[in-house]
Structures are given as C-alpha cells and as structure tokens.
C-alpha cells in the first residue's frame, strides 16, 4: 500500500518546446473553427443566388453558428465519456 504522506517526486518543468506544442495545439482548433465559419458565410450568398432564395440566408448562417457553438461542448463531453474506443 502506498504511503499517502510521503511526497512523490516533483513534477518536471515544461521545456520551451513543450510549451510551444501546447500553445499550437490549443490555437489550431480555434483557427480551423473560424475558417469553417468564414467559408460558410462567404459561400452561402452564391449558393442562395443559384437556388433563388437569398432572403433567408442570414437565418441559415445564424442557425449554423448557433448549432455549431452549442454542439461543440456536447461533442467534447461525449468524447470525454467514451474516450478513444475503436468502432467494431
């Protein structure tokens, strides 16, 4: 049985390379999310003109942004619960 009062080894400080990797890992999803939403916002007017319904596009963009904002934390929680399980 482990002695709870005995201090374990001190954690090692992060190197500069580790800090850089963590920062890039946190910034990349934010960048990709903003690019995704920018592409949608710039492409929908063209799609709307082709389909003949430009007047409802602001509602569609707003619905997409709200849905993606609401589902992102739920997806994260689902991933935390289930982890990396292989699909059988």
Phi, psi and omega in degrees: 000142183280139177280117184287338182271348180280123181291139177276174181298146181294143177291146181278146177290149179285142176281169179298322179294320178296318179296319179295317179297319179295316181296316179294321179296331178276329182278330184299312179296325178295317178297314181295324177295319179291324176295319179301314182289328177291319178298318179297314183295326181275337182272333186294323177300321178295317178296318179297320177295319179296324180273347177086016180224084182273338188290335182263003183295321177301324178292323179293318178296316179298317179297319179297315182293320178294316180296317181291324178292322181284326185276341181298311177295326178295320177296319178297317179295319177299319178293323177296320182290314188264339177066205182261077177264138179284136177285128180255000000 
